[in-house]
Amino acid sequence: MNVLLDNLALYGDGLLGTVELTVWSALLALALGLVMAAFRVAPVRPLRAFGTAWVTVLRNTPLTLLFFAVLLGLPRFGLVLPFTLFAVLALGCYTSAFICEAVRAGIGTVPTGQGEAARSLGMTFRQTLGLVVLPQAFRAVIPPLGSTLIALAKNSAIAGSFSVTELLGVYKPLNELGYSIIWSFVWIAVGYLLVTLTLSALFNALEKHYGVAR
C-alpha cells in the first residue's frame, strides 16, 4: 500500500494519461471505422478496395510495429507532432480496422429489404446507410464495439514505451526509487481494471437499453 500512497500523484497522472489516450484514440477509431465500413459496402469499387486494403494491412500488422512506423517514420517526412498525438494516431488507426469489421458485420444483420425500400424511395447510398441501415446495425454491434474498445484501453500500455505518459510507464520511476516492482505492477493492474470495468459497465448499459432483444 505504501507504494500507492507515497506516489499517489504519479499514479494519478498515469491513470489520467491512460484515460485521455483511450478516449481520443477511441473517438478516432470510431470515426475511421465507420468510414471504412461504409467504404467496404459502397457500390464504388475503388472505395471497397481501399477499405479492404485498410483493414487487411492494419489487422495483420503488430501494434508495436505500427507505433514504430508512426513515431519514428512520420518525422522523417517532416511531420513532427507530440508523442501523445502520434500514439493516438497509431492506436486509433489500428483499432479502426477492428471497428470497421464489427460495423460491417452489424450491417450484414440488417435485412436487405430495408436498403432496397430506401433506394426505391429515392434515397442515396449515403442517406440509406446513415438513416436506415446504421441505426439498425448499431443495436447488433454494441457488444463487439465494447470488446474492441476495452482491448484499445489495454493496448494503450504500449505507448508508455515511447515516452507517452500513461499508467504502465509509472513503473519506471518507481523502480528507480527502489519500490517493489511487484506492488508497483499490482496497483498499475488495479488502474487498468478500473478503466476496463468502467468501459464494460458503459457498454452493458448501452446493450440493455439499445441492444437486440433476446
N, C-alpha and C positions, 0 to 999 in steps of 0.2 A: 504493500500500500504506500510505503514511503516514496517509491519512485514516482507514483502518480501525484501525491500531494506536494512533493518537492518541485515538481516540474509541471504543474497544472497549466501554466500559461503556454508552455511548449506543446503539450498535448492538445490544448485548445486551438492553437494556431494550426497544428497538423490536421485536426479534425475539420476545422473551418476550410482549410485548403482542399481537403478531400471532397467536402460538400460542394464547394464552389466549382471545382473541377468536374464533378459528376453532373451538376446542374447544367453548366454551359455546354459540356460535351453531349449531354442528353438532348438538349434543345437543337444542337447542330445535327445530331444523328437522326432525330425525328424528322427534321426538315428535309435533310438529304434522302433519308429512307423513303419518305412519301413521294418525293420527286422521282427517285429511281424506280419505285414500284409503279408509278404512273408511266414511266418510260417503258417498263417491261411489258405492260399490257396495251401500250399505244398502238394504233394502226399504222404508224410510220416505222418502216423497217430500220432506218438508221438510229432512231431513238431506242428501239428494242435492242439493237446490237450494242449500243453504248451502255444501257442499263445492265445487260448480261455481262459485258466485259467488266464493269464496275464491281458487280457482285462477285464474279469469279476471281478477279485479282485480289480483292480485299479479303474475302473469306479464306483464301488459301495462302495469305501472307502472314507470317508470325507477327504479332503485335509489336514485339521488341524490335524487329527489323524495320517495321513501319516507323517507329519512334526514331530510330537512327536515320532513316531516309528523310524524315521531316525536319528533325532538329539539326542534322548535320548537312543534309543535302540542299535544302531550300536556301540557306545563307550563301551557298556557292553561286546562286543565281541572283544574288543581290537582295533577297527577301530576308531582312533581319527584323525579327519580332521578339517580344519577351518569351522566355521559355514556357511560361504557363500557357500562352496563346498557341505556341507550337504543340504543346501537349493536348490542348483542346482539339486542335485540328486532327492530330493523329487518332485520338480516341473517338472523336465524332465521326470521322470518315470510316474508320474500321467498323464501328458499331452500326453505322448506317446500312452496311451490306446485310446484316442480320435482320435489321428492322424492315428493310425492303422485302426480304423473303417472307417475313411474318405477315406483312401487309398484303403481299401478293397472294399468299395462301388464304388470307381473310377475304380477299376479293373473289377468290375461287368458290367461296361458300355462298356467295350471293347468286340466286337463280339467274340464269342468262336472260330469262324473260323480262327481268327488271330493266336491264340495259336496252333490250330491244324495244320495250314500251317507251322508254325515254327518248330513244332515237326516232321512233315513229311520231313523237310529238314535236320533232324538230330540234331537239336539244343537241348541242355539240358534244364531242367527246369529253371536253373539259367539264361541261355542265353535268353530263351524265355521271362522270366519275365523282365530281365533288359534291353533287346534290343528291344523287341516288345511290351509287354503289358504295362509296367510302363510309357514309353514315351507317349503312347496314353492316359493312365489313368490320367496323370499329368494335362492335359487340363481340365478334369472334376473336379479335386479335389482342384483347386486353391481357389474357394470361401470358402469351408469348412475349408481348412487349414488356410486361413486368419482369419476366425472367431475363430478358436481354438487358434491361437497364440495371438490374441487380448485378449481372455479370460486368457491366460497364463500371459500376462503383468499385468492384473488386479489381478490375483491370487497371484502375487509376493508380494502383500501387506502383506500377512500372514507372510512372512519372517521377517518383522520388529518386530514381537512379539518374535522372537527368536534371538535377538541381532545381526541381519544382517543389514548392512547399506543399507537402501532403502528409498523411498520417504515418505511412511506413517509414518515411525519411526521418522520423523522430528518433529512431533507434541509434542513428549515427552519433549525434551529440551526447545522447545518454550513455552510449558505450564509451565515448571518450572521457566522460565524467566518472566512469568506474561503476555505474549501476549494473545490477544483474541483468544480463541480456534476456534471460527467461522471463522475468517480471516485466521488463520493457515490452517484450512482444505480447505478453498476456494482455496488457492494457491497450496496446495497439489493436489486438484482435477484438477487444471489447468495443473499441471505437468503430471498427468496421461492422461489427454486429449491430450497433445502434443504427448505422446508415442503412444497412441492408434490411433490417427489420422494419424500419420506417417506410422504405420503399415497398416492402411486401405488404404492410398494412394498408398503404395507399392504394395499391392495385387490387387488393382483396376488396376494399370498399368500392372501388370502381366496378369490379366484376359483379358484386352483389347488386349494384344499382343499375348498371347498363348491360351486364353480361347476358349471354344466351340462356334462356330458362332451361332447366334440366328436369 
